[in-house]
Amino acid sequence: MATRGYQELEVWKKAHNCVVEIYRLTRDFPKEEMFGLVSQLRRAAVSIPANIAEGYRRSSIPEKLRFYNISQASLDEAAYYLLLAKDLKYATTDTAIDQLDEIARMLSGYIAGIRRRTA
């Protein structure tokens, strides 16, 4: 059986599931936010698993880490947009924020493991 690569990473799976949750959550945001907050949040969320996937196949450790760091930055961006949506009372975002917190911990651990193996 061939390896599926990044799709086998637990951190990628959680990040992908979080994107699906964010898409569901933002369906009910006000229509005037479709090209504002909704678009920004979705783009930031999609960037998390996308950069994990892209970094996974990079051959050099610095390249891998660069993409994983971009994923971390996108994670922080998405968390801010969720906080804003909560404060604007667009939705209850606690579940998605908790998911992002878990992904952040997992991704930090994954990055630390790569650094330890290459030190």
CORTA-V917200 format. One record per residue. RES is the residue in one small letter. SS is DSSP state (a for helix, b for strand, c for the rest). PHI is phi as a letter, one per 40 degrees, with the letter a starting at -180 (none if undefined). Layout:
BEGIN
{{RES & SS & PHI} {RES & SS & PHI}}
END
This chain:
BEGIN
{{m & c & none} {a & c & c} {t & c & c} {r & c & c} {g & a & g} {y & a & d} {q & a & c} {e & a & c} {l & c & c} {e & a & c} {v & a & c} {w & a & c} {k & a & d} {k & a & c} {a & a & c} {h & a & c} {n & a & c} {c & a & c} {v & a & c} {v & a & d} {e & a & c} {i & a & c} {y & a & c} {r & a & c} {l & a & c} {t & a & c} {r & c & d} {d & c & c} {f & c & c} {p & c & d} {k & a & d} {e & a & c} {e & a & c} {m & c & d} {f & c & b} {g & c & b} {l & a & c} {v & a & c} {s & a & c} {q & a & c} {l & a & c} {r & a & c} {r & a & c} {a & a & c} {a & a & c} {v & a & c} {s & a & c} {i & a & c} {p & a & c} {a & a & c} {n & a & c} {i & a & c} {a & a & c} {e & a & c} {g & a & c} {y & a & d} {r & c & c} {r & c & c} {s & c & c} {s & c & c} {i & a & c} {p & a & d} {e & a & c} {k & a & d} {l & a & c} {r & a & c} {f & a & c} {y & a & c} {n & a & c} {i & a & c} {s & a & d} {q & a & c} {a & a & c} {s & a & c} {l & a & c} {d & a & c} {e & a & c} {a & a & c} {a & a & c} {y & a & c} {y & a & c} {l & a & c} {l & a & c} {l & a & c} {a & a & c} {k & a & c} {d & a & c} {l & c & c} {k & c & g} {y & c & c} {a & c & a} {t & c & c} {t & c & b} {d & a & d} {t & a & c} {a & a & c} {i & a & c} {d & a & c} {q & a & c} {l & a & c} {d & a & c} {e & a & c} {i & a & c} {a & a & d} {r & a & c} {m & a & c} {l & a & c} {s & a & c} {g & a & c} {y & a & c} {i & a & c} {a & a & c} {g & a & c} {i & a & c} {r & a & c} {r & a & c} {r & a & c} {t & a & b} {a & c & c}}
END
